[in-house]
């Protein structure tokens, strides 16, 4: 076995352990409601979506921490004692477990902590925010938000969810907090590969249940799609030689390339636009408005920029916070 194969194999084994642990959380089973025989099924509610980026306008200034409006979703979260968030643990720089501290950290986690601090107050120095992070896979992102609302249910998801009209029918989104784009990762010695078009007939991995998978199939139907529950799962398949490439958001691929010295992200323009939003239950509009207020404050006071510069600037270059789009009724 040559040195390159030995290192890649070792990395695959190490990352496999992380990837396996990252999918341990089981989604809350969805309640089953039986329709009486005589009842006529109601037409499904369809949210207006002339503009997928359009979210709910905040209701003025944020309430003071520990003073949430009575009966609000935020008051129920406060009563539970912590914000429960669905996140990734293997997307480096977005949400990944620090091997030294064991804590999950990244750009997405900073967004979650800011929401929790707005509800409970800024923690004392050295103390964590009042957040319970639950590791979920890509296919679990929507089901956990559609599950029954009760204490302990996931309140919010920050796992690089692309905002689109189809998903607005199932969940609600915050205003856009980052604009990503889909690219391609391959082995560094594949110098002839310039785009997804050059991989016709070959296996390429994308997370199951993701827009990345849909976009890949549309961009090149001749590619053989392979899926994994997590981004880390795709990286393991790549390092094992079971796929020749990975396609996904530039934020995710930058983190994967940093973990594999024999991988590179193709420097072609992205073949899709992926606006990220924080996901919430579609019936909790008051909470969506509150989260939009938190994001607006982060963008205005510089906290968004500080977080971006820490986690994403080195790999992706300079960026400014995306402007919010409101007006959803």
N, C-alpha and C positions, 0 to 999 in steps of 0.2 A: 504493500500500500504506500503510495507516494505521500509527501508531506501535505499537499493540497487536499487530498481525499481524507487524510487523517484529521486535519483541522475541521473540515466541513462536517465530517461524521460526528466529531465531538460536539460541535456547535449544535448539530441537529438533535443529539441526545439530550443536551442541556436544555435546549429550548422546548423539546417535547415535554419535559417535566413541567415547565411553566405553562405550556398550552393546555396540557391535560387538566392542571389545577384551575385554569381560568374558566372552565366550563362546568364547574361543580354545582353551580346554583341552578335549581330547577324552577321553572316559571310556575307561578301560582296557577292552578287549574282554573280554567274559565267556567263560570257557572252555567249550567244547562237549564234553560227555561222551556217547559213544555207548553205548547199552545192548545187550549181546549178545542175539542173537535168542532164545536159550533162557531168558534171565533175565527174571524177573517184576519190573516196575518197583516200586521201593519207594514206600510211601505217604509223601507229603511231611510233613515235621515241622511241627507246628502248635504255636506257643507259647500257653500259657494266657494269656488276657487278660480276666479278669473286671473288671479295673481298668487302663485304659491307662496311667495315671500311675504305676503300680507298677513300680519298677525294683529293682536288686539292692542289698542292704545292703552297705556297705563292710566290708572285713575288718579292722576295728580301725583304729588310727592309721596314717597314711601312712608308707611307708618313707622314709628320708632321701634327699634328692636324690643322684643318682649311686650309689645303692645299691639298685637295683631287684632284686627276687627273681629268682634264676637261673631261666631258662626261661620267664619271664613275658613277656606281650606288651610290657610296659613295658621289659623288658631288651632285647628285640629293637629297639624304637624307639630306645633309648639307643645300641645298637650301630650303628644307621643314622646316628646323629649329629644327628638333627633329627626333630621331629614334623611329619608331612605332613598338612595340613588343607585341606579343601574349603570355600571361602567365597564370598561375593558381593563384587563390587567396585563395585556401583552402588546399594547400599541405604544411603542416607545415614543415619548414626548407628548402623547395625548393622554394616555392612562396606562401606566405600567408599574409593576411592582419593583421597587428599589431592592436589589439583592442584599444590600448592606443593612438597611433599616427594616425591610419587610413591608414598608408602607407603599400604597399605590399613589402615584403622583403624576403630574403632567398638566397640560393646558386645559383639557376637559375638567380635570379635578379642581383646578383653580376656579372655574366657572361655578361648579357645585358648591365649593366652600364659600364663595361670595353670597350665594343664595341663602345658605344656612346662616351665615353671619348676619344677614339682613333680618332674619327671623329671631335669632337667639342672641345677637350681639357678638362683637369681635372677641375671640377668646384671649385669655391672658397669655403673655409671652411664653412660648414653649408648650402651650396647650393646644390640642387639636380642635378644629371646628366640630360642632355637634352634627356629625354626619355618619351614617352607616352606609358604607360602600359595599354593594353586592355585585360580584362579577357575573356578567351575563354574556351570552354569545350574540352574534348578529341576528340570528333568527328569533331570539327572545325579546328583542327590543320593543316591538309593538305589542305582543301578547301580555307582557308584564304590566303595561300601562292600561290595557283594556280589561285586566282582571278586576275582580270585585274590590271596591274601595273600602278598606278597613284598616285599623291600626296595624302597622307592620308591612303593608303593601308598599311597593315601590312608588315613590312620589314623582320622581323625575328621572329621565335617562339622558346621560351625556356620553354618547358612544358613537361619535362621528356619524350622526344620522342626517342624511340628505333630505332637505325639505322638498316635497313634491305634492302635487294635487291628489294623487292616489292615496298617499299616507294621511292627508288631511281628513279623509273620510273615516279614518280609524282612530287617530290621535290628534292632539293639538301641538302646535310648535310655537316656540318663542320666536322673536325676531332673529334674523340671521346673526350669528356671532363669529362666523369665519367662512370665507369663500375658498374652497379647495377645488381641485381638478384631477381628473383621472389620468394616470400615466401607466407605464409598463416597466417592470423590473426583470432583468435577465442576468445571465452569467456575464462577468466582465470581459471574457474573451470572445463573446458573440458580437464581433465588430460589424458584421453584415446586417444585423437586425437594427432597423431604424424606426420601426413602428409595429403595431399589431398586425398589419397586413403581411409582414414577413414571417409570421408564425402560423400560416394556414396549415391545417392538418396536424398540428402539434398541440400538446396539452398545456393549458394555462390555467392557473388557479385564481379563484376569486371567492370571497366569503359567501356562504349560502345566505339567501334572503336579502342580498345587498343590491343597491343600484349598480354597483360595479359589475356584478354578474350580468345584469340586463344590458348594460351599456356595451360590454365586451361582445355579447352575442349579436347585438345590433351592428356594432362596428365591423365585425368580421365573423359572419356565420360559419366560416370554414374552420375556425379555431375549435379545438376539442375542449369544452369547459370541464373543469374539475373544481369541486367545492370543498371547503372545510368550514367548521363551525366558527373558527376564529382566524384573525389575521396571522397569529402565530402558527396556527395549523397549516396555513398555506406556506409559510416559511419552512416548516419542517419538511413538507412534501417537496419543496424546491431543493432543499439541501440533500434530500435523499435521492434526488434525480428522477422523481416521479412526475414532475412537471418541468417544462423548460422556462417558465416565467410566471410572474404574478402580476395581476393588474388590480389597481385600487387607487384610492385617494393619494395625492402626493405626500400628504402628511404621514400616512401610514407607511408608504414605500420608503420614505426618507429614514424612518426609524428602522425598517427591516434591513436596508442597505448598510446602516451603521453597525448592525450586528453580524454581518457576513462580509468578510474582506474580498470575497469573490463575486459579489453582486454589485450591480449598478442600475441606476434609474435612467432610462432612455431620455435624452435631453430634447425630445420633440415636444411641441406644444401639447397641452392636455387635450384629450378628445372629448371631454365633457366638462361641464361646470357643476360643482357639488357644493351648494350652500348648506352649511351646517346650522341646525337649530336644536335647542334643548327640547326633548319630548315630554309631554305631560298628558294626562287623561283629558279627552276632549270635552268632558262635562265640567271641568274645573277651570272655567274661564277666568275667575278671580285670581287664581294662582298664576295663570299665564300672564295676566296683566302685571302682577307683582314681579314676576321674573323679568319681564321686559323692562320694568323700572330699574331693577338691579343691573341689568346689562347696560342700560342707558347711562347709569351713574359710573359704571366701570369704564365705559368708553370715554366719558367726559373727564373723569378725574385721573386718568392715566394708568389705572390698574390693569386694564386690558392690554395696553402696550407693554407694560412691565412683564406680564405673563407671556405674551407672544415673544418678546425679545429673549426671555430666558429659555423657552422650550423649542421654538420653531425658527427663529431668526437664523441660527447657524446653518441649518439645512435648506431653508426655503427663501432666505433673503428678506428684504424689508417689506413690510405690509402695514396697512392702516386698517382700523376696525371698520367693517362694513356698516353703511348707514341703515338704520331700521326702516322698515316699510310697515305702516299701520293702516287701519281702515277696515279690518275684518269685523263683520257685525255678528 
